[in-house]
Amino acid sequence: MDYRQVVLKGLLELISPDKKTALVIGHPGHELRVFHWLEITQPAVFVLTDGSGRSGISRLSSTTRILEQVGASRGSLYGPLTDGAAYDAILNQEFGVFIGLMRRLARSLIDDGVTCVVGDALEGYSPTHDVCRLLTGAAVEIVQNTTGRAVEYFEFLLDGRPDSAMTSPDQDLRLDLDDEAFARKIAAAQSYRELESEINEAITRNQLDAFRVECLSRVPNRPLDFAPEHKPYYELYGEQKVSSGHYTHVIRHREHLIPLTHALWREVESVSDTL
């Protein structure tokens, strides 16, 4: 690949193929949002759930195909939870489930010598996306505390326009895809049949050219302000489902996500030099 054709704003060294990188995502398919970065860096990819949703059918095989196509590898966490199990664990405040995954992720990042982690953004769209962000940041903190190794941590948007995520041009990374790279990205997305409706909706809402840009925003390990101004989308959606009789309970930011955050960071503070 001719890296001179990659238009960058930000930190060029973050796309070096020699840098040890990891991608941590809540659902299979999220890798499509950063497909060109995936092509360049070929990271280890960790996935929290199997993406089965209400259908009960895992979509991990499609993500595996994408990873094989670009030369990326599967991480030690690769869909350990069904979507239903993840939602139940959040609702029932079974924080040990996520603490265990955090520790396993931290152990892998340590053993693999990872120095750059990219993952889902905290958007209030899906509780699993937000849990992935919280869990990953805590794992990165453990790596830094136990090894003294600096680990750079970036997030990317899953709900918002990908070309609107830049907040600090001196700290963030932006990839502007040329025609060939963009064509490969679109072809990969179109081949992911399980996400056909979601991909079409995203293109309709944002316009196709918005996905010609991939933005990675540097973030702190622990969110500085985890109090949304408005009710998160997942609460509004959950309320609709309860009203229609499809759900019996609603995942709440204050009732479920905030206590989980505290539980994760209590674990971070208690972790010794051995995991």
Buried (B, 14 or more C-beta within 10 A) or exposed (E): EEEEEBEEBBBEEBBBEEBBBBBBBBBBBBBBBBBBBBBBBBBBBBBBBBBBBEEEEBBBEBBBEBBEBBEBEBBBBBBBBBBBBBBBBBBEEEBEBBBEBBBBBBBBBBEBEBBBBBBBBBBBBBBBBBBBBBBBBBBBBBBBBBBEEEBBBBBBBBBBBBBEBBEEEEBBBBBBBBEEBBEBBBEBBEBBEBBEEEBEEBBEEBEEEBBBBBBBBBBEBBBEEBEBEEEBBBBEBBBEBEEEEEBEBBBBBEBBBBEBBEBBBEBBEEBEEEB
